[in-house]
Amino acid sequence: MNKADLVQAVAAGTGLTRHEVSAVLEGILEVISDELVRKGRLEIRGFGTFRTEDRAEREAVNPHTGERFTVPAKTVPVFRASDKLKARVEAAS
């Protein structure tokens, strides 16, 4: 499912127009992104938690050439699913 499919599914389930759903979805994604840029944490109860994690600089090896190189430190977004979401996914499989 892509973003357009998500908008269509929510619009069909709520009676809102695709335009309204798209605007709300864009707003939600913007808030999540802004919070992660500030290195904050956003929890949606029953769904999961969005946060950032700092990865340290590390040495890596190119498996084809054997060349060693340094991977710089970086901050990455992380999502951790809630126990409720994990249970629902597990029950469906």
C-alpha positions, 0 to 999 in steps of 0.5 A, a space after each residue: 500500500 502506498 500513500 495514495 492507497 492509504 488516502 483512498 482507504 481512509 476516505 472510503 472508511 470515514 466518508 471524508 473526501 480524498 482531499 480532506 484525508 490527504 491534507 490531514 495525512 500531510 499534517 500528521 506526517 509533518 508533525 512526526 517529521 518535525 518532532 524527529 528533527 528536534 530529536 524528540 519522541 512521539 508515541 501513538 498509544 496502541 500503535 507505536 513510538 517514533 524516536 531518533 537514535 544516534 549511530 556511532 562512527 564505525 569501520 566497515 569493509 567492502 566485501 568485494 574489494 576488502 577495502 576498509 572505510 569509515 562510516 560516519 556517525 549519524 542520527 536515524 529515525 526509529 519506529 518501535 511497534 507497540 505490544 498491541 500492534 505486535 499482537 494483532 499482526 501475530 494473530 493475523 499470521 
